[in-house]
Amino acid sequence: MPEQPAGPLAFTLLMPSLGTVRVNAEKTEHRWSIQLGFARRDVLKRLQGHTGACRDSLSRALGHDVELDMHEDLAA
C-alpha cells in the first residue's frame, strides 16, 4: 500500500476456494497488525500450518513487519 491509511481497515473477501474471509488491519509506525477471520473451519485448519509463510509474504508485500492472527469467524 503506498500510503498509511487514516485508521483501521475492515473488509470482507469472498474467495472462491477459501470462502468468506473477514479482514481487519491496522498499521502502526513500523508494523501491520492483521486479523483474518475464516467462516470455514476446514480452511482455517489448512492455513494455520502456513501462518509463518503467510506472515512473511505479507511483510514483504507491505514493506513492514506483520503481526498475523488467523481465527474462526462463523459470522463472516
C-alpha positions as CSV (number, residue, x, y, z in Angstrom):
1,M,0.0,0.0,0.0
2,P,1.5,3.3,-1.0
3,E,0.3,5.4,2.0
4,Q,-0.6,4.7,5.5
5,P,-4.4,4.6,6.0
6,A,-6.0,7.2,8.2
7,G,-7.3,4.4,10.5
8,P,-8.0,0.7,10.8
9,L,-9.2,-1.2,7.7
10,A,-12.1,-3.6,7.8
11,F,-13.4,-5.5,4.8
12,T,-14.7,-8.9,3.7
13,L,-13.3,-11.0,0.9
14,L,-15.4,-13.6,-0.9
15,M,-12.8,-16.1,-2.1
16,P,-13.7,-19.0,-4.4
17,S,-11.6,-21.6,-2.7
18,L,-11.4,-20.1,0.8
19,G,-15.0,-18.9,1.3
20,T,-15.7,-15.7,3.2
21,V,-12.7,-14.1,4.9
22,R,-13.1,-11.0,7.2
23,V,-10.0,-8.8,7.3
24,N,-9.2,-6.3,10.0
25,A,-5.9,-4.5,9.6
26,E,-4.2,-1.6,11.3
27,K,-0.8,0.0,10.7
28,T,1.3,1.4,13.5
29,E,4.5,3.3,12.9
30,H,6.6,0.2,12.0
31,R,4.2,-2.8,11.9
32,W,0.9,-4.0,10.4
33,S,-1.5,-5.9,12.7
34,I,-3.7,-8.1,10.5
35,Q,-6.5,-10.4,11.7
36,L,-8.1,-12.9,9.2
37,G,-11.4,-14.4,10.2
38,F,-12.4,-17.5,8.3
39,A,-16.0,-18.7,8.0
40,R,-14.9,-22.2,7.1
41,R,-13.2,-24.2,9.8
42,D,-11.6,-26.5,7.3
43,V,-9.9,-23.6,5.5
44,L,-8.6,-22.2,8.8
45,K,-7.1,-25.6,9.8
46,R,-5.5,-25.9,6.4
47,L,-3.9,-22.4,6.6
48,Q,-2.8,-22.4,10.2
49,G,0.1,-24.6,9.3
50,H,1.3,-21.9,6.9
51,T,0.9,-18.9,9.3
52,G,4.7,-18.1,9.2
53,A,4.8,-18.2,5.4
54,C,1.7,-16.1,5.1
55,R,3.1,-13.5,7.6
56,D,6.4,-13.4,5.7
57,S,4.7,-12.9,2.4
58,L,2.5,-10.1,3.7
59,S,5.5,-8.5,5.3
60,R,7.4,-8.5,2.0
61,A,4.4,-7.1,0.1
62,L,3.7,-4.4,2.6
63,G,7.3,-3.5,3.4
64,H,6.9,-3.7,7.2
65,D,6.8,-6.3,9.9
66,V,3.4,-8.0,10.2
67,E,1.6,-9.5,13.2
68,L,-0.8,-12.0,11.8
69,D,-3.7,-13.7,13.6
70,M,-5.9,-16.3,11.8
71,H,-9.1,-17.4,13.6
72,E,-12.5,-18.9,13.1
73,D,-15.3,-16.3,12.4
74,L,-18.6,-18.1,11.9
75,A,-20.3,-14.7,11.3
76,A,-18.0,-14.0,8.3
